[in-house]
Amino acid sequence: MVMNHGIIFFTPIFAVLIGFIVFIILKKRRRSAKSIYKLIDDLEKKYIY
């Protein structure tokens, strides 16, 4: 029985790579409380004052 060692070797690498990319995208989308307060402050300065 012949096994394809390339598939066995590269599948976990691709899985980790895809997981890492998804983690980075989700981390960028989430804003910290400090950045949200800064955004609100900037909008108040622009439209109220």
C-alpha positions as CSV (number, residue, x, y, z in Angstrom):
1,M,0.0,0.0,0.0
2,V,1.5,3.3,-1.1
3,M,0.8,6.4,0.9
4,N,1.3,9.9,-0.4
5,H,3.7,11.4,2.1
6,G,3.3,14.9,0.6
7,I,-0.4,15.0,1.6
8,I,0.4,13.7,5.1
9,F,3.1,16.3,5.5
10,F,1.5,19.4,4.1
11,T,-2.1,19.0,5.4
12,P,-1.3,20.0,9.0
13,I,0.8,22.9,7.8
14,F,-2.0,24.3,5.7
15,A,-4.5,23.8,8.6
16,V,-2.3,25.8,11.0
17,L,-1.7,28.5,8.4
18,I,-5.4,28.9,7.7
19,G,-6.1,29.0,11.4
20,F,-3.4,31.7,12.0
21,I,-4.8,33.9,9.2
22,V,-8.4,33.6,10.6
23,F,-7.1,34.5,14.0
24,I,-5.3,37.6,12.7
25,I,-8.4,38.8,10.8
26,L,-10.6,38.4,13.9
27,K,-8.1,40.1,16.1
28,K,-8.0,43.1,13.8
29,R,-11.7,43.4,13.6
30,R,-12.1,43.6,17.4
31,R,-11.6,47.1,18.8
32,S,-10.4,47.8,22.3
33,A,-12.4,50.1,24.6
34,K,-9.7,52.7,24.3
35,S,-10.0,52.9,20.6
36,I,-13.8,53.1,20.8
37,Y,-13.6,56.0,23.3
38,K,-11.2,57.8,21.0
39,L,-13.5,57.3,18.0
40,I,-16.4,58.7,19.9
41,D,-14.4,61.7,21.1
42,D,-13.2,62.4,17.6
43,L,-16.7,62.3,16.3
44,E,-18.0,64.6,19.1
45,K,-15.2,67.2,18.3
46,K,-16.1,67.0,14.6
47,Y,-19.8,67.4,14.7
48,I,-20.6,69.1,18.1
49,Y,-17.9,71.7,18.6
